[in-house]
Amino acid sequence: MAQKKKKAEKEVPARGYRWKSWLSPALLLLLTLVMFGDVLLDSGTVLSRLGNDLSTQFIAWREFGFGQLRNGHLALWNPYLFAGIPYVGGFQSAMFYPPNLVHLVLPVAVAINVLIALHIFLGGLFMYFWAMRRGLHPLAATMSGSLLMFCGAQFLHVYAGHLPNLNSMAWGPLLFLAVDGLFETRRVRWCLLGMTAMAMMILAGHPQYVFYTIVAVGIYWCFRIVKVQGRLAVTTGLAAIFIGAMTLSAVQLLTGLDASAQSVRSQGAPYEFAAMFSFPPENLLTLVVPNFFGDMTHSPYWGRCYLWEMSLFMSLTGLVLAIYGSISGDKHLRVFSLPMVVILLLLAMGSHTPLFKVLYDYFPGFAKFRGTSKFIFQLSLFLTMLAGVGLDTLLRAERKNLRLTLYLAGSALAAVTAGFALISGTADNPAQWWHQVMKAVSATKESYLPPQLYSAAEFVSQAAARAASGMFVAAGTLALLAGLAFASRRWRWSAYGIAVLALIEVFVFARSSRATFDLTAARMPQLQQFLKERPGDYRVLNLANPNLAMLTGKGDLWGYDPGVSLRYAQFMAFTQQESPDRATQYLAFKQPSRLYGMLRLKYVFVPEGRGQRIFEEKNALGRLQLIYDYEVLSGRDRILNTLSGDFNPARKVILESQPQPAPKKPGPDPAGEVRMIDFSTDHMTIQADLSSPTILLITDGYSKDWQAKALSGSDQSQYQVMPANYVLMAVPLSAGHHHFRLEYAPRAFEMGKWISLAALAAFLVAAGQLMLRRKTPNSQKSIASKN
């Protein structure tokens, strides 16, 4: 009690106008509507850029998954990509994420736009709540929320079309709010709030953001636990948050982990792959000039990697306020924010620091992902919090900010000088030092523009001019800030003016980077029409957009998804004369392979100009093949080398263990027939009549979770599903009549389903009891007052 009184005596009331409690959420919502209102209900226009992840992955994912669900079927398996992969087990399907249910009632474009707008708003709202919990003035907390909404680390993912990223990020500030509440009060309600935030983050579909946020929370806990009483209670509460979130989301988490254990990520990514997309140190300049390396929409981005994960911009005003807050702000408001920014920046830099190799070798999880630059989001949480602390300090300041004014004026002069240095050359002869800088970026081989551009004088001069223009804008902003800081003591509106300036900066930045595309263009209608006119059960290889297979109903040999099975990725790498040991989710197709016939390949679509060049394959197998001859081999390399010889997949199958029952050797080719009775994404019902034992080859991708069950009238009581030709499925059949159901039924899904249901019931009971306890004292107080 005495400590609270002492703290209250030290606080200086914020000067300025009264701020209604409803005003901040209303303002954040208004900003969201102004940003997205023109496209929210447009069923033909989608936020993002054509060719990025929305058009090449998530439109097809959402239409497929929720289209199946609309028909009463939860698709656990996706038969259309990579000869078949887990669907629900691919975290990014996000089938159990509650907000995604809008896909059941809204057209796909409208649903996607609404979800993007919703999560941008939620991220800002939760940041506002967290800042308010810290004790910031409502205006400062509102500014922190708006800066997070439109900062580079979050908003540029709209341009990239990263739906799961945006959905997962929105819950980050709410989780840190719960952690702060737990440290301060040890109350159960903060555990329940933290469970909700983290469970929603897991269900939202991007495990890498979940992992990085857990790392950030762990670091934050290490800082705070040193200076807190009741450490055991706090640690227990934090453990309860994690355990509760994992049980609530177990249906997704266990299914996803089971699928990942069979995927290309199961054995960890090669170091070179994991080291990709580390935050380049030179991109710290984006804190000051967001378009220093280009902006993607009006000028090419020539910096390293992709700008949507390499931009720290949250307004120059916000940066100045963050620096001011870290120096002059109340330590109770900062709460380790600056150390968190520094450590998270080091983690984001990844392979550009010696730390990453240590983490890759010894810290579980870091070898599973690439793109440590994603840590800039958690960094931005604390950076925008510091900006709020800086504005709060100005609002409560009782003396002139003369020193701050002088620093800002000097910084403005430095920015002007840098701008003139950048344009010191000419269009035909750019400044030599600048040319060397651009060549150095190109030499890293981490940029994605043609190398010859970096030697073109015109492009180099244009890049210098754009960077200089950004420097001049920064100089003007700093000069305006200097004037507002100087006036903040005398005129109360000037501190509010600083907040407005920060908001204008970041809003203009976000609006200028917002892109949209026509939904029809992403569907490739001409290709769909081509396939519609050629019915049949075959696969294609669409090198422009393989995920379109989920809309056409014609499976694709490849796909755009990290969930490709390890076996399949290794096999496909082998067919392209690449090492199976270095197989990833990416593959450059350089040559045809006769082995693609056993995958039912019939058409290859190669982008050519604005159209497609089409090749037809003649030796595609059917989906069900009866094969008598077999060979048992062990070891990946032996199997792949055998397949690459004169192997005929229509006449022989390679198994990895002895089949039961086994066809007799030597003997005639089997006489009989096999037919598909019915099928869905997750099952096939098959009948066969055979005169002798044989092997049924099913030209779909193998997974250990495919199971076969005998149905009524079948002469064989048990069926065994085996890997065949390394990537396909085989079922040994005896002579006689067969009637069985082949079903994809992962046990992890069943187990996770019941754990989640039990956890949800326990959560609701706990939340209900908590609400009753909060109401009971009020009712008792009311009765007492009447008596």
N, C-alpha and C positions, 0 to 999 in steps of 0.2 A: 504493500500500500504506500509506504513511504517512498519507494523507488518510483512508482507511477506519479506521485505528487511532485517529486523532484523533476521528473522528465517534463511534466506539464508546465512547471514554472519556467523551464528553459525555452519552451516553444514560443515563437513569435507569431502572432496571427498573420495569415496571409492578407496582404492588401488587395484591394480590388472589389469587384462586384460579387454579390451573393450567387452561389451556384446551386441550382436545384438538383436533387439526386437523380431525377429522371433525364436530365439534360444530356448527360454524357452518353448513355446508351442510345438515346435518340439521335445525337450527333453522329455517332459511329454508324448507325443504321442509315442515316441520310447520306453520308459519304459513300457507303456501299451502293446505295441506289443510284446516286449520281454517276458512280463509276461503271455500273453494270446495267442500269435500268433499260437502256436501249436494246439489249439483247436477251433479257431475262425470259421473255415469253415468245421469242422468235424460234419457231420449230425448224427453221432451215439454216440457221447460223449458229456456229459453235465457237466458243472462246478458245483461243490457242491459234497456232500457226499450222497451216496445212503441211504435212510431212513430219510433224513432231509426234510425240507419243499418243496424243488423243486420237489423231486420224489413223495412226498405224497400229494402235493397240487397244486403247480403252473403249472406243466406240463399239468395236466388235465384241470385246469382252462383256460390256454392259448389255448389249442387245442379246447376245447369246445366253448369258447366265440368267438375266431377269426375264427374258422371253421364255426360257424353260420353266422358271419358277411361276410365271403367269399361267402356265399350263398345268401347274400342280406338280412339277418335277424339279427336284434339286439336283443339278448336274454335278456329280462328283468327278467325272472324267470328261476331258475335252478331246474328242476323237479327231479334231480337225487340224491340229498343229503337231509337227514332229512325229507323225504317225501315231499320235496319241500321247497326252500328258495329263497329270492331275489338274483339275480345274479349281475346285474348292481348296485343295491343298496348295495351290498357288496363291500366296497371301494377297496378291493384288486383285484377286477376284472380289474380295471384300463382300461376300454374300451375306455375312452376318452383321454387317455394320448398319445399325438402325437407320441413319439418314438415307442410305442407298435405297430404301424401300420406295422412295419417290419414283424410281424407275418403273414400278408396277403401275403407276397411274399417269405418268407424264411421258410425252414423246422424248426420245433419247437426247436430242439437242437441248430441249428445255430443262430436262432433269439435270444434265451435266452443268449447264449454265447456272441453274439455281444452286446446285451443290457447291460450285466454285465460289459464288457470291456468299453463300451461307458460311462457308469455312473461313473466308477472308474476314467476314464480320465477327465470327466467333473468336478467331485469334485475337482481334483487337479488343473485343469485349472481355475476354479472360485476362488479357494483359492489363486492362483497366482495373479489373477486380483485384488482381495481384498488387498493382501499384497502390491502390486504395488501402489494401491490407497493410502495406508497408507504412502508411501514414502520409502519403503524398497529398497535396492539394488536389481537388477534383479536376481542375484544369490541367495540372501537370500529369495526372494519371490518364486523363483523356488523350493528351498529346502522346504519351507513351503508347497507348493503344493504337492510335492512328498511325504512328510511325511504324509499328510492327506490321500493321495491315498492308502497307504499301512499300515496305522496304525491299531492297533487292534480294535479300536472302529468302523472302517468302513470295513476293508478288511475281517475280520473273518466272516462277514455276507455272504461272497461268499461261504465259507465252509458250513454255515448253510442253504444256499439256500434261503435267504430272498430277493427275487426280489423287492417287494414294498419298503422294508427298504432301499436298495441300491439306488433305483430310487428316493426316497424322499430325502435322505441325500445329494445327489449330488447338490441340489439347495440351501442348507443351506448357504454356503459362498457367493453365489450371492446375497441372500437376505440381509446379513449383509453388503455387499459392497454397495447395494442400500441405506441402512439405513445410512451408513457413508457419502455417497454422498449427501443425503438429509440434514444431519446435517451441512455439510460444504457449500453447495451452495443453498439449497432450490429450486432447479430447477425441472421442471416437468419431465424431462427425467429420473431422479432417481425414481420418483413415478412409472413411466411406467415399469422401469426395476424391481422394487420391486414387482409390480403386477404380472409380468411375472414369476418371481422366485417363488412366493408363490402360484400362480395358478397352476404352474407345480408341485409343491410339493403336493398340494391337489389332483390333478389328478393322480399323481404317485401311490397312493393307500395305504398310511400308515398314517391314521389320528393321531396316537399317536405321530409320529415324527413331524407332523404339529403342534399339540398342544404344545409339549415341545419346539419347535422352537419359537412359539409365546410367550411362557413364557420367554424364554431366551431373545428374542427381547425386551419384556416389561421391564425386569430387566436392560438390556443395556440402554434402553431409560431413565429409572429413573436415571442412573448414568450420562448420557451425558446431559440431559435436564437442570441439575442444573447449568452448566457452559456454556450455550450457549445463544446467543441473538436470538431474533425472535422465542421465544418458541412456540407461537401460530401457526406460519407458519410451523414449524417442526412437531408439534403434528398433525396439519391438514393433512400434507403430509403423515405422518405415518398412520393416519386413512384412508386416500385415498388408500394407498397400500392395507390395509386389506379389505376394502369394495370393491375395484376394483377386487382383487383376488377372493373374494367370489362370485361376480357376474359373472366373467369370468368362474368360475368352478361350477356355480350353478346347472348345469345339473347333475353333480356328487354329489355335496354337499347336495342339497335338497333331491335327491333320496336316498342318503346314510343315511341322518339323519332320513328320514321317515322309512326306513328299520330298522335302529338301534332302533327306538322307539318301534318296535315290537319284538326286539331281546332279547336275554338273558342279554345283557348289559344295557337294557333300565332303569332298576331300580338301576343301580350302582352295582358294584361288592362287594361281602362281604369283610370285612376288611382283612381277612386272605388271600383272593385271590388277592386283590389289593396290599398287602404288599409283595407278592412273587417277587423274582428276583430283590431285592434291591442290590445295589453294596456293596459287603463285604469290610470292611475297610482293611482287610489283603491283598486284591488284589491290593492295592497300590504298592505292591512289583513287580507287572507286569510292572511298569514303568522302573524298573531296570533289572529284569530277566523275560522275557516274558513267559518262560516255567517253572517257579518256581513250579507251581501246575500241571505240565503236559502240553502237547500241542495238544492233541486229535488225531494227525496223527501218531506220533511215540511212544507216551506213553499216557496212560489214564489220563484224567483230573480229579483230585481228589479234587479240590477246590469246593467252593459252587456255585450252580446254573450252568449256561452254560458259557463257556469261551468266546463265541462270543459276549457276552454283559458284560463281567467282565474283559476285558483286556484293559489297558490304554497304552500299549506299542506304542511308536512312535520313537524308537531308544534311546539308552542311551545317545548318542551324542546330540540328539534333546532335551532330558530332561536337560542336562547340559547347552545347549545354552538357553533354556527357563528360567532356573534359573538365568543365567548370564544376559539375556535380561531384566528380571523383576527387577534386581538390578541396572544394569548399562546402560540399554537402554534409549534412548530419550523418554521422556514422551509423545511426540506427536506421536511416533510410537506405544507405548504400549496401549494408550487410554483405560484404565480401564480393560485391559486383565487379569491382576492378580486377581482383585476382582471377575471378572466373573468366573475364574477358581475355586476359593474357593467356591463361592455360588453354582455353578453348581455341584460341587463335593458333597456338602451337600444335594442337591436335589437328586442326583444319589444314595446316600446312603439310601434314603427312610426310611424304617422301622427301620434301625439301628440308627436313630436319633429321638428325640421327635418331630421334625418338621413335619414329615410325618403325624402323627395322626392329627395335626392341619390342615394341607392341605387337608387331606381326609375328615374331618368333615366340613370344612368351605370354601374351595376354589373350585369353580365349575370345574369339569373335572377330578380332581385327583381320584375320586371314580370310574371313568369309565374304567380305565386302570390298568394293572399290569406291573411291570418291570420298576421302576424308574431308573434303571441302564442305560436306553437308554439316559439319560442326559449326559452320558460320550461322546457322539458324539459332542454335542454342546460345551462341555468342551474341546474336542480335537481341535475344531476350534480355540479357543483362546490359547490353549497350543502350537499348531503348529505355530500360529502367533507369540507368544513369542519366540519360537525357531528361527524364521526368524529375529526377532528383535535382538536376541543375536548374530547371525551370522553377521547381518548388523553392529552391534557395533564393532565386531572384525575387519570387513573389513575397518572400518573408524578409528580404534584406532591408536593413535600416540605414544603410549608408550608400553613398554613390559608388558606382562600380568603375572608378576611373582607371584602375589597373587593367581590368578586363577590356575596357574601351581601347586602351593603348595597344594591348596585345592584338585585338581584332584589327585595328587600323594597320599595324605592322604586318599582319598576315595578309591583309588585302593588298598591300604594296608588294609583298613577295609573290603573290599570285599573279599580279599584273606583270611583274618582271619575268616570271616563268612563261607567261603567255607570249610575250614578245620574243623570248628566246626560242620558242617553238616555231615561230613564223619568220625566223631570221633568214631562211633560205628563199628560193624562188620556186615556181612551179616546175621548171626544168632542172633545177639544181637545189634540192632540199638540203637543209642543214646536215652536214656530214655526221655529226654526233647522233642526230635523230635517226638517220638512216641506219647507223650501226645498231641502235637500240632495237629497231624493227627486225633487222637481220638476226640479232641475237634471239629474239622471240621465235622466229622461224626456225632457227637452228636447234631449238629444243625438241622439235618434232611433236610438240603438244598443241600446235595450232591447226585449224582445219580449213584454212584458205590455201589455194594453190601457191606453192613456194615462189613462183615467178612474180606474183604480185608484190612481194616484199622487196623486189629489186626494181619495180616499175616506179620511175620518178614521180609520175602523176599521182599514183595511189599513195606513195609515201608523203607527198606534199599535202594531199587531201586529208590524210590521217593527222598530220601535224596541225593543219588548220582547224580540224575539229577539236583536237586536244587543246589548242590555244583558245578556241572559242569557249570551251568548258572552263578553262582557267580564268578567262575574263568574267564569265558569269559568276564563278566562285568569288572573284575579287569584289564584284558588285554586291554580292550577298554578304560578304564579310564587312564591307563598308556600311551597308544598311544595318547590320547587326551592331556595329560599333555605335552608330547613332542611337539605336533603340536602347542599348545598354547604358549609354550616357544619360538618356532621358528617363530611365526606369525609376529613378529615385523621385523625380519631381512630378512626373505624370504617370499615374497608375496604369493607364491604358497601354503604355509602351511594353510592359512585361507581357501583356496579352498579345501585343503585336508580334513579339518574338515567337509565341506559340503559333500564331496564324501564319507567320513566315515559314516556320518548319513544316506546317501542314501543306501550304501551297507548294513548297519545293517537292515534297515526297509524293503529293497527289499528281502533280504535273509529270514527274518522272514515271509514275506507274501508268498514267493514262497514255503517255507517249509510247510505252512499251506494250500496251495491250493490243492483241491481234485477234482476228476472227477469220473463219473460213466457211465456205459453203459445204453443207453436209453432203450434198449430192456428189461433189468432187471427190470426197473421201471414199465413196462407195464404188467408184470406178464402174459406172453403169454399162459401158460397152463390154467390159470383160464379163460382167455378170450375165449379160444377154448371150454372149458367146457360149458360156457354160450351160445356160438354160436350154439352149438349142441342141446340146450334146449330152443327153442323160446317160447315167451309168454310175457304177460304184468304182471310181478311180480317184487318183490324187493328181495335183498339179504342183508346179514349182513356180510361184509368183515372186519374182525377185524385186518387184516394186513394193508390194504390200502383202506379205504372206498371211497376215491375220485376217485378211478379207475372207479367207476360207470359212471362218465362223459365221459369215453371212450368206455365202454362196452354197454351203452344204457340201462343197467339194474339198476334201482334205488337202493340206499342203505338206510337202516334204519338210519344209522348214517353218519358222515362225519367229515372231518378235516377242520373246518372253524368257526370263531367267530360269524357268522351271524345266527346261529340257533335261531329259534323263541323262545320266552319265554315260550309260551304254550307247544311247543313240548319238550323243554328241561325239563320242570317240569313234563310232562307226562312220559318221558323216565326215569327220576330219580325215579319217583314213582314206575315204573315197576321193578326197581332194588333195591327197599326197601330203597331208600335214600330220604331225605327230599326235597320236591319240592322247599322249600324256599331257599335251598342252591344249586340249579341247576346252572351249568355252561356249557361251551362248551365242557367240558371233562366228560366222563362217563366210569366207569369200568364195563363191562358186566360180571356179576357173575352167572346169571341164566337165563333160557329161560322164556318167558311170553306168555301165551295163547293169550293175547291182541295183540301180534304182527301179528296175523292172519288178523286183520282188517286193517293192514298197508301193506298187500299183501306180507308178508314175505314168501319165499319159500325155500331159501338155506342159511345156515350159514357156513362161512368159518373161521376155527380156525387155526392159525399158529401152526405147529407142526414140529419141526426140520427145515429142508429146504423146507418142503412142506406144504400142507393144509389138514386139516381134515374137511370133508364135512358132514353136517347134513341137512336133508330135512324135511321141515314142511308141514303138510298135510291140514291145515285148512285155507289157504290163501283165502281171499275174492277177488272178481273181482274189476276192477276199478270203474264200475258203478253198484250200487246195488239199487233195488227198495224195499223199506221197508215201511210197513204199520204202525206198532206199534211204538209209540214214547212216550217220557216222557220229560217234561220241568223241568229242575233243574237250580238253580242259585248257584254260588259259586264253586270255583275250587275244594275244598276238598270234597264237597258233590258229585260232578260229578265223581272224581277219585275213591272215595270209592264205588260208585255204580258200576263203571266199573270193580272193582276188585272182585265183588261178583260172582253170577251165571249169570251175564249179557251175552247175546248172541248177538254179533254185527251183525250177519246175519239176525236176526229177529226183532231187536229193535234198535232205535237210540235215543240218549239223545241230546236234543236241549236246548238252553238257553233262548228262548223266544217262544211265540206261533207262529206256522207257519201259513202263509196265501198263498194259501188255506190250510186248515187243513183236514187230513183224518178223516173220521167219525168213531167213536167208539160206540159200537163194530161193527165189520163187517168182511167180508171175506178178505183173503189176496188178494192183488191187482192182477188183470189179466192184462197183458200187456207186452210190451217189450221196451227196451231202447238200443240204439246203438250209437257208436261214428262214426261220418261221416268223420271228419278230425281233426287233432290236430297238434300243434307245441309246442315249449317250453312254449309259453305264452297264448295259447288259446286251446279250445276244441269246436267243433261244434257237438251238440247232438240232436238226434231225439228220440222221445218216443211216443208210442200210448198206452193209459191207459183207462181202463173201469171205474176206480174210482180214487179219489184223493189219492196221495201217497207221500212219501218222497224219493227223489233221493239222495242217499248217494254216494259221490265221495271220494274215498279213497286216496286223495291227501291233503297235508297240507293246513290249512286255513290261509288266510290273508285277512285283511279288504279291500285290493286293488283288490280282485277278484270281477268282475262284470258280470252280465248276461244280455244279450239283446235279445229280441224276434226277430226272423227272419220271412220272408214271409211264410204264410201258418200256422203259429202257432195259436192255439186256445187261448192261454194265452198271454196277452199283456205285462205283467210285471213279472219279476222273481226276487226272493230274494235269495241271497247267505248268508247262516247262518253257524256259527260254529257248528260242530256235533261231539259228543263223545270227546269234548274238543279240539281235534287237527285236525279234518277232516272237509270237507265241505258238506253241504246239500242244496238242492234246492227243496222247496215244489212245487208239480205239481198237477194240477187239472185233472179231467177226460178229455180225448180228445187227439188231436194230438199236439205234441210239436216240435218246431224247434227253437233252440236258440244257441247263441254263448256265451260261458263262457270265459272271457278274463281277464288276469292280466294287469291292466292299472292304475298304481299309478299316482295320480294327481300331486304328487311332481315332477315326471319326466317331465310331460308336462309343468308345470310351470317353472321348472329349464331350460328346453330346450330353451324356448323363452327368458328367462332372459339372458342366456349365449350368445345366438345369438345377442341380442341387445347390450350386453356389449362388445362382440367381435367387432361389427361394430363401436361402439363408440371408442374403443381402437385403432382400425386401423385408424380411422379418426384423433384422437389425435396424433398418431405416425406419420402419414403422414404430418400433419401440422408442427410438430416439425422438421421433416426432411427438409421440404421446408424452414422453418425459418433459419435453419443452412446453407442452400445453398444460400439463397438470399443475405446475406452480402458479400459472396465471389464473386458472379456475379456482384454486384454493384461495388465492389472494382476493379474488372477487367475492367469494363467500364470506371470507373474514371481514371484508370492508362492510358488507351488508349487516353483519351481526354487530 
